[in-house]
Amino acid sequence: MEYLKPNKIYFGRSEAKMLEIEPSSVALSFWSPPYFVGKNYEREETFETWQSSLRQVIHNHSQVLKPGGFMVINLADILCFKDEYMPKIQALNISNQKCKVTREMVLTAREQHPDYNRYQLAELLGCSEQTIDRRLNGNNIRGGKYQTQTRVKLVGNYLEKYAYEVGIYLYDKRVWIKDPSWVNSQWTSNTLKAVSEYEDLYIFWKPGEYIIDRRKLTKDEWKSWGSRGVWYINSVRANNDHEAKFPEELATRVIRLFSEVGDLVLDPFIGSGTTAISAMKQERNYIGIDKESKYVELAKKHIGESSSWQKELNFT
Ligand SMILES: C[S@@+](CC[C@H](N)C(=O)[O-])C[C@H]1O[C@@H](n2cnc3c(N)ncnc32)[C@H](O)[C@@H]1O
């Protein structure tokens, strides 16, 4: 069998394509999987297919990682998805109440006129029948109380389990603090949930010797991020050509810490090519895989642009 050549981007699903990589050749695999949050490239996924895909990809690492190699997974350890079995209870958002009619007023009116329906109560109190229902039931009868709830679920434990199944161990964890994503502010303004502003990095290790070279970072770099559990890096502002890019700085820190010059770095969910670009700049080799041909082309384009920049930089 001919193995995948380094420094190329491949089209295919990593569940299968990764098995064409030379066994025990990858020093570091760094990736961000689909988050199952409704992006275009994960439209067909269910929670079950999402799990089995990740499980297979993680299992493949036991073949391709070299002993002592690392697998670093970036994801927000919290999945949010619609769960039709969750109780449909809507928050009573009293800050949105524009009408002065209170719940107590509606209850008193109903006590005095037990035979009135909500339309009659509305006429009596000078408000809409919707307000009557909201005050009595804490719901918006136009649909709020029928809306499926969003379930929030931790998923880092799944990754740990899948890795452990094939003898790959959780080694460490870091938190990446990004800027608050105000896209979700609509959601948070009607709940008590926080705006999404951090993600996790799960660092796994395949047993075997690995190199610790304190000279690979400067003293200041060790102090400011190399030995720190929390990394402050702004997220990518312009997700115009890919929906979910991570910043090059994130890939660069991971690559500098967990691999050496000349190593092979894999990203089985390469997207726009960020990991490959960073690997190239850090003088590592790379292999990237994506199931969408348009992203394979995009990654190749970005890598081409970046390498011509580098040539110019080296030239001048
Ligand atoms: C979160 S994005 C990665 C973005 C990337 N880190 C970047 O900076 O551009 C996940 C990518 O994985 C791809 N993908 C999803 N499932 C896949 C699979 N089973 N095999 C290969 N690629 C997959 C998607 O098409 C998407 O481009």
The ligand as an SDF file (V2000), in Angstrom:
LIG
                    3D

 27 29  0  0  0  0  0  0  0  0999 V2000
  -14.1980   22.9110   13.0450 C   0  0  0  0  0  0  0  0  0  0  0  0
  -13.8050   22.7440   11.3720 S   0  0  0  0  0  0  0  0  0  0  0  0
  -12.0340   22.8460   11.3710 C   0  0  0  0  0  0  0  0  0  0  0  0
  -11.5190   24.2120   11.0150 C   0  0  0  0  0  0  0  0  0  0  0  0
  -10.0220   24.3230   10.9980 C   0  0  0  0  0  0  0  0  0  0  0  0
   -9.4070   24.0550   12.2840 N   0  0  0  0  0  0  0  0  0  0  0  0
   -9.5970   25.7190   10.4870 C   0  0  0  0  0  0  0  0  0  0  0  0
   -8.9210   26.4630   11.2360 O   0  0  0  0  0  0  0  0  0  0  0  0
   -9.9750   26.0800    9.3800 O   0  0  0  0  0  0  0  0  0  0  0  0
  -14.0900   21.0460   11.0590 C   0  0  0  0  0  0  0  0  0  0  0  0
  -13.7940   20.6060    9.6280 C   0  0  0  0  0  0  0  0  0  0  0  0
  -13.8840   19.1830    9.6070 O   0  0  0  0  0  0  0  0  0  0  0  0
  -14.4660   18.7530    8.3920 C   0  0  0  0  0  0  0  0  0  0  0  0
  -15.0310   17.4200    8.6880 N   0  0  0  0  0  0  0  0  0  0  0  0
  -16.1590   17.1360    9.3770 C   0  0  0  0  0  0  0  0  0  0  0  0
  -16.3010   15.8000    9.5130 N   0  0  0  0  0  0  0  0  0  0  0  0
  -15.2230   15.2250    8.8880 C   0  0  0  0  0  0  0  0  0  0  0  0
  -14.7800   13.8840    8.7120 C   0  0  0  0  0  0  0  0  0  0  0  0
  -15.4960   12.8620    9.1910 N   0  0  0  0  0  0  0  0  0  0  0  0
  -13.6150   13.6690    8.0680 N   0  0  0  0  0  0  0  0  0  0  0  0
  -12.8860   14.7150    7.5700 C   0  0  0  0  0  0  0  0  0  0  0  0
  -13.2750   16.0090    7.7030 N   0  0  0  0  0  0  0  0  0  0  0  0
  -14.4200   16.2650    8.3680 C   0  0  0  0  0  0  0  0  0  0  0  0
  -15.4570   19.8480    8.0430 C   0  0  0  0  0  0  0  0  0  0  0  0
  -15.7110   19.8820    6.6610 O   0  0  0  0  0  0  0  0  0  0  0  0
  -14.7510   21.1110    8.5630 C   0  0  0  0  0  0  0  0  0  0  0  0
  -14.0140   21.7300    7.5240 O   0  0  0  0  0  0  0  0  0  0  0  0
  1  2  1  0
  2  3  1  0
  2 10  1  0
  3  4  1  0
  4  5  1  0
  5  6  1  0
  5  7  1  0
  7  8  2  0
  7  9  1  0
 10 11  1  0
 11 12  1  0
 11 26  1  0
 12 13  1  0
 13 14  1  0
 13 24  1  0
 14 15  1  0
 14 23  1  0
 15 16  2  0
 16 17  1  0
 17 18  1  0
 17 23  2  0
 18 19  1  0
 18 20  2  0
 20 21  1  0
 21 22  2  0
 22 23  1  0
 24 25  1  0
 24 26  1  0
 26 27  1  0
M  CHG  2   2   1   9  -1
M  END
$$$$
